[in-house]
Amino acid sequence: MFIQKIEKLIFNEDIFFVSANYKYIRIYRWNPSLNIKPWFNIYPIVLNETSTQLMVLDVLFKIKNDFDSTLAFRRSCREGICGSCAMNINGLNSLACLKPTNFQNSSFLTIYPLPHLFVIKDLISDLTNFYNQFKLIKPWLINNKAYNNKFNLQSKYDRILLDGLYECILCACCSSSCPSYWWNYDKYLGPAILLQTYRWIIDSRDENSLSRLNFLNNKFRVSKCHNIFNCIKVCPKKLNPTKAINILKNLIAE
């Protein structure tokens, strides 16, 4: 494949021979319908001056549309809001729609699905366990008061307490980067779910805080966090799940 001409590579109108000037997108592939082990596909591309502003998701779209329609990956909003396109890019979990193509230090861009999760196909991770854990924390307001069609208001201070919590988009970048979650994914809730739990506990409009804390009072669900801080490093929203988890530990101990 490296001898033949490759026509109309990404946003380039000319024809080039494959050479050291090419950049290479190396993508993890696995298809459950094929009785073979996972493999890598390598796609050579040429980037012109304007292409350096491309996001990884743009490159994946180009590969899927023009070179290999069998490539599977999740995507939706393209604006870092839905969290669908979470994947491991050059060793770090990130959102493909927010991750620029950066070839400054290497000619290769390597893309895996989120690590230590079951894979459905190619770059699509199985988030069934992740969302089942999210369901366990009852992510909604629990309040039995009758407001008679009035708003359930909170003070400005109480609202500020939710900053840094409600922004979580449940992309699973943090949980799938956490070694404690790799080893205990069926028992430990992980940083994303615990951040969401704290978001509901700290909400002044919720009356179920004690019950939520009792649910967390388990030797695995919270205590398996060892302050490794991978979750902070990879969060695309720059949130701090470790801080929320440590506060939860203190609330449980009180």
SULURDA-V102304 format. One line per field, one symbol per residue. ss: DSSP state (h for helix, s for strand, l for the rest). phi: phi as a letter, one per 40 degrees, with the letter a starting at -180 (. if undefined). burial: # if it has 24 or more other C-alpha atoms within 12 Angstrom, else .. Layout:
# SULURDA-V102304
ss: ???
phi: ???
burial: ???
This chain:
# SULURDA-V102304
ss: lllllsslllllllssllllllssssssslslllllllsssssssllllhhhhlshhhhhhhhhhhlllllllllllllllllllssssllssssllllslllllllsssssllllllsssllssllhhhhhhhhhlllllllllllllllllllhhhhhllllllllllllllhhhlhhhhhllllllhhhhhhhhhhhhlllllllhhhhhhhhlllllllllllllhhhhhllllllhhhhhhhhhhhhhl
phi: .cbccbcfcdfbccbbccacccbbcbbcbabccbcbcdabbbbcbbbccccccccdcccccccccbbacccbacaacgbgbcgcccacbfgbcacccbcccbbcbacbbbbbcdcgbcbcafccccbdcdcccccccfcacbacccbfgccccbcccccccccgbccdbfcgdcccbcdccdcbccbccgccccccccdcccccccbbcccccccccacbcbcccbfcgcccccccbfcbccccccccdccccc
burial: .....#..##...........#########..........#######......##########.......#####....#.#########.########.###...###########.#.#######.###.##..###......................#.###################.##.####################.##..##..#....#####...####.####.###########..#..
